[in-house]
Amino acid sequence: MIILHAVISIALIVLLIIKVKVDPIIALMVGSLYMGIAGGLGLVKTVTTVAEGFGNIMVDVGLLIGFGVLIGSLLNSMGALEKTVQLLFRVAGPKRLPYVMAVTLNLFFPSIYPDVQLVLASPLARSSAEKLGKNGLGIMAGALVVGIPVGVVLVVPGLGSVSIAGLLDIPLGTMLLCGVIVAPLIALTSLFTYSRLLRRGWWKTEQDEQSGFALAEEEQAGREAAEKFGDRLPPLGVSMLPVLIPIVLVGGGAISRTFGVENSIVDFLSEPLLAMFIGLVLAIILAKTSVGSETSDNAIKNGLDTTGNILLITGLGGSLAAVIKATALGDVLKNLFAADAGLNVFAAIALAWVIAVVLHVAIGSINVAAIAAAGIVGPVVAGLGVSPLVIAVAIASGALFAVHFNSNFFWMFQSLLGVTTRGALKSMTFLTALASVIGLVIAFGMALVL
């Protein structure tokens, strides 16, 4: 019966988001309350468990997410992403540009909200496509597909990766090191396979590309800002320091601990919260000295507006996890994942992946699917007999599966890239499904060595 209530709870969340058009925040709250009450916790215990779960996940990742979003908003105000892609074209050349662009988006811009990344990178992808000849728009569209979502869900400080790490009790330094290896591997393998399909006629210009489309307001605003501030903007290497310094500090601390190096100063500086705070302070200083107080203050305001919604969704994902852990479902899941229940390690990994796939295909949000799936699996991950990192990669990969019509990102992608709905399905939907499956295969491989 508890499994039935869990299914109803998840179905309720999905239906509220898709059919009733309720905000995910409300849907997650309703689903958590139903699960707790139907699962036998009682009215008061359900409410207190929801509150405790929210608070616990906020302790782990709340400030980190807030700092990450603010850094991304400030980088956006300084034109960091646009300058990066322009530099990549000059350095990498046309043949390697899609691959270099995908990896760059993976590793250096996950803190920037995905919609913002898409708005900023789309015009540069289109202009680059013109220089790549036949299938140029197809391959550059693919670079954005595997560059943006894969980075957000796998690379710290992306929202998905930070949330998964928090819900599965994975140190952020460990998640960072894993993400910077796995995300480019998924992106490059997916993009290489996709490029081979393009050569065989997968992409048809007359059917998959729009003949003309309107320039996005955000894109025009970005160009006007660049013209307004001009030489006042910091050099690319300087403007990227708010992202690079936290990565170096957190990653360096994780590496030193791996080799058994104990140093109080290194431990202090490599604390993710401090590292991200240092990055944020530096971003504020750079923005105020380059684009002025008014623009930087607006960037912070926009970031704070975005942060509130993100934190609520993440926190309620933690609430769902806490309710599951408190009910008998936690024991049921432990028994389901246990080896003596006939479910081996690979089946457990596949099940975690499938849960994320189903949630994403139904809900249409990669981050919400990743958070919800991690919330479901998190309470039992310690007893699976496999590294939580493997489960994290499986969940992140599953949450990528087949971005399609119920995703706002899908429609933004179609309009900003100038592709038809058919073209968006052949690039966005197909490639995210391919990347998801490749990620599952990588998770299987990781299970053999971790």
N, C-alpha and C positions, 0 to 999 in steps of 0.2 A: 504493500500500500504506500509506503514512503517513497518508492520509486515513482509511482503514479503521481503523487503530489509534486515530486520534483519535475516531472515532465509537464504537468499542468502549470507549474510556476514558470518554467522557461517559455512554454507556449504562450502564457499570459503576457510575459515581457515582450515577446516577439509580436504578438497580435496588437498589443497596445501601441507599439512603435509603428508598425506597418499599416494596420487597418484603421485604427482610431487616430493615428497621427499624434500620439502623445509623446512628449519629450522623453528621451531615454532616462532622464533623472527620475521622473514620476514612475515610469515603467519598472525600473529597477527597484524602487522603493516598494511598489505594490507587490512585485514578485517576491521580494524578501519577506514582507509581512505575511503574505499567503503561505510561503514555505515554512515560516516559523510557527504560525498558528496551526496550519494543517499538520505539521510535523510533530505536534504535541508539546511545544515549548510553553504554551499558555500565552495569554495576552501581554501581561507585563514583561515576562521573560523575553518574549519576542522583540518588544520595543527596546529593551535594554541591550539585547544582543546586537540588534541593528546599530544602535548608537556606539557600542563598544567596537564593533567591526569597522565602522566608519573612522572612529578615532584612531584605532591601531594602524590602519593603512595610511592615514594622514601623518602619523608620527614618522612612518618609514619614508614616504615619498612626497608628502604635501608640499613642503618648501622646495624640494628639488624640482618638482613639476613647475611650480610658480616661477622659480628663478630661470628655468629653461625657456619657458614661454616668453618671459620678459627679455631675455638675451636675444631670442629669435626676432622679436618685434623691433628691438633696437638695431640689430644687424640689417633688417629690412629697411629701416629708415636711412641707413648709410649706404644702401645699394651694394652690399657685399656679395650677394648671390649673382647679381647681374655682372659685376666685374669679374667674378670667378669664371663664369661660363665664357665670357669674351676672351679671357686669358687662355682658357683650355683650348679654344679653337685655334688660337695663334700657335700654341705650343704643341698640341697633339696632332694637328692636321686632320683632314676630313675622314680618313679611314679609321683612325683610332678614337676620334672624338666621341662617338656614342658610348663607347666603353668607359672612357675616362670620365665623361660627364655622369654616367650612372654611378660609378664608384665615388665620385666627388659628392654627389647628392646623398649617397649612402652614409658617408663617413663624417662629413663636415656640416651638414645642415638639418639633421633630424630634430634639432631644437626649434626650428622654424615650423610653424603650423603647416600641414600638408597643402591646404588650399592656397596659402601665401606662396609656398615654393612653386606651386603649379602656375600661379599668376605671373611670377617673376621669371620662371624658366621657359615658359611657353613661347614668348616672342623670340627668344634666342634660339630655341630649338627650331622654330619655323625658319628663321633667317639662315641658320646653319643647314637646314634641309635643302635649301635652294642650291647650295654649293656641293651637295653630295650626289646630285644627279638622280637617276631613277631610284625609286623606293626611298628617297631621302627623308620624306616626312614619315614614312612608315618606320624606319629604323630610329629616327630621333624621338618619335612618339614612344617607341619601345624603351628607349633610354630613360625617359621620364617615368614610365610605368615601373620599371625595376629599380629606379633610383630613389624615388620618393617614398612609396609605401614600405618597401623592404627596409629602408633605413629607419623610418619612424617606429617600426614594430620590433626591430632587432638591435638597434644601436643606441646606447645611452648617449645623450639625455632625451631621446625620443619618448613621447608619452607612452606608447605601447610597451617599449622595452623596460622603462622605469616601473610601470605598473605591474608587469609580469614578474619582474625581479622582486618587487615588494611583496606580492601575493604568494610567491613561491619561496620566499626567504633566501634569495640569492644575493650575495654582496654585490653592490653596483660595480665595483672594480672588476669582479669576475665576469659580470654580465657585459661590461664594456669590452674586455679582452675577447670574449666569445663573439660578440657582435661584430667587431671590426674584422674578424676572420670569416665568419659565416655569411654575413650580409653581402660582401663583395663576391664571395664564391657563388651564392645563389644568383646574384644579379648578372655576373659575367656568364655563367653557364646558361641561364635563361635567355639572355640577349644573344649569345652565340647561336643557340638552337633556333631562335626566332629569325635571326639574319639568314640562316640557311633556308628557311621556309620562304622568306622574301625572295630569294634568288630563284626559287622554283615557282614563282607566280602567285604567292599567297596574297600579296598586296596589289590591288588594281586601282590605279589612280582615278580613273573615271567613276568608279563605284565607291571608293573608300575615302576620297578627299572632297571637301566642299569647294565649289568654284569661287566662292567669296564669302566673307563674313565680317561682322563688325568688330572693331577693336575694343577690347574690354576696358571699362572705365579705370580699373585698377592699373592696367598696363600703361594707359595714357598718363595717369597720375604719377606713376613711377618715373616715366620719361621726363615729365615736367619737373619733378623733384631733382633729377640728375642734372637737368639744364640749369636749375635755379642755384644749386650749391656748387656745381662744377669742381674747380680745383680745391675747394675747401674740404672735400671728402678725403678721408685718410687713405693711404696706399692700401692695396688689397691685403698685404701681409700684416699690416697693423690692424685693419678692421676685423681680421679673422682671429686676432689674439683672444677675444672673449670666449671663443669656441676651443681654440687650440690649447690654451693654458689649462682649463679644467681636464681636458683629455689627457694631457701629459701628466698632470698631478695625480689624477685618479689611477690612470694606467701604470704610472711609475710606482705608485704605492703597492698596487696589486702584484707587479713583477717582483718588487723587493721582498714582499711577503712570501711569494712562491719560492724564492731562493733562500728563505730563512733569514733575511736581513732585518734586524730589529733596530729601529731608530725612532725616538719619540717625535722628532721634528718631521721626519718623513711621514710618520703615521698621522700627525696633526694636519699637515698640508694636503695629504691624500684623502682626507675625509671628504666624501662627495659633497656634503653640504657646504663645507668651507670652500672647496674648489669651485663649486658653482657660484657661490657668493662672490668670490674673487673675480670670476668671469663677469658677473653682473655689474659689479662696481666699475670694472674696466670698461664695459660696454656703455655704461651711463656717462663716464668721463669722455670717452671718444665721441659719443653722439652729441653731447652738449658742446664740445669744442669744435665740432665739424658742421653739424646741421642746425645748431642753436637750441636754446632751451625750449622754445615753443614746439618745435618738431619732435624733439626727444621726449618732452612731456606727453605729447599726443601719442607717441609710440608706446610709452609706458602705460598710458590710460587704455589704449587698445589692447595691450597685452594683459592688463588686469581684467578687462572685460571678458577676454577669452579664458583666462585662468579660472574664473569662478565656475563656469560651466564644466570645464575639464575636471576640476577638483571634486565637484559634486558627483560626476559620473564615476570617477576613480574611487571615491570614498564609498559610494553605494555598491560598487563592485566588491569592495572589502566587506561591506555589510552582508551581501549575499554569501560570501565565503564563510563569514562567521556564523551565519544561521545554519548553513549546511554542516559546518563542523559541530555545532551544538545539537543538531537533531540526529536521529538514528541513521540518516542518510550517510553521515560520515563513516559509520561502521559498514554500511552496505557497500559504499564505494571502496573501502579498504578491502573488503572481502572480494569484490569484483576484480580489483587490480591485483590481488594476492596471487602468488604463484600456485598455491594449492587449490585455487579456484579454476585452474586450467588456463589462466591468462598469463602468458609469458611476457618477458620484458618488451618484446617487439609489438605484441598485441596491446600492451599498456600504452606504448608510445603512439600507436595507430589510433587508439581510442581517444587519447587526448587531442590528437590532430583532428579526428572526425567531429568531436564536440565543438571545436573552434570553427571548423568548416560549416557545420550546420547553423551555428549562430550567425556567422558572417553572411552566408547566403540568404538567410532569413531577414536579418536586421539591416544589413547594408553598410555597417560601420566597422572598419577594421579594428579601431581602438576599442570600441564597445565590445566587440566579439572577443578580442584578446583578453580584456579585463574580466568579462563574464566567464570565459572558459578557464582562466587562471583561478578565478574565485571558486569554480566548481571543483577543479582538480587540486587546488592548493592544500586543502585540509588533509589530503591523503598522500601527497607527494613523497613525504618522508618514508612511507612504508612500501614504496614501489620497487625498491632494490635497484634503482637506476638514478644517475645524477640528476638533480633538479634542472641543471643546464640543458640536458637532453629534452626534458619535458618542456622547458621554456622554448626551445627551438621548434619543437613539434607544435606547440600552441601558437606561437608567432607565425609559423608557416601556414597552419590551418586557417588562421584569421585573415590571411592574404587571399584565400581562394576565391577566384571569379568575381571581381568587382563588376557589378552590372547595374541594371536599371534602377534599383532602389537606393543607389548611392549618389549623393550630391556630387561627389568627386568624379564619378563617371560622366555626368552631364557637363561639369566644368571642363573636364578633359576634352570632351567632344567639341565644345564651343571655342575654347581657347586655342586648341591645336588646329582647328579648321578641318576636322575629319567628320565623315558621316556617322550615323549610328552604327551602320555596318562596319565602318572603319574602327570605331571605338570598341566594338565587340571583338574584332580581329586583333586588336592591339591590347587594349586595357584588360578586357575580360579573359582572353586567351592567355596572355602573358602572366597575369596574376595567378591563374590556375596552374600554369606550368611552373612558375616560381614556387608555388605552394607545394606541389608534388616533389620538386627537387629539394626543397627544404625538409620534407619528410624523409627522403632518402638520406640526406646529410644527418638527420637526427638518428636514423638507424645506424649509420656509420659511427657516429659519436658514441653510441651505446656500446660499441665493441671495444672502445679504448678508455672510456671514462668509468 
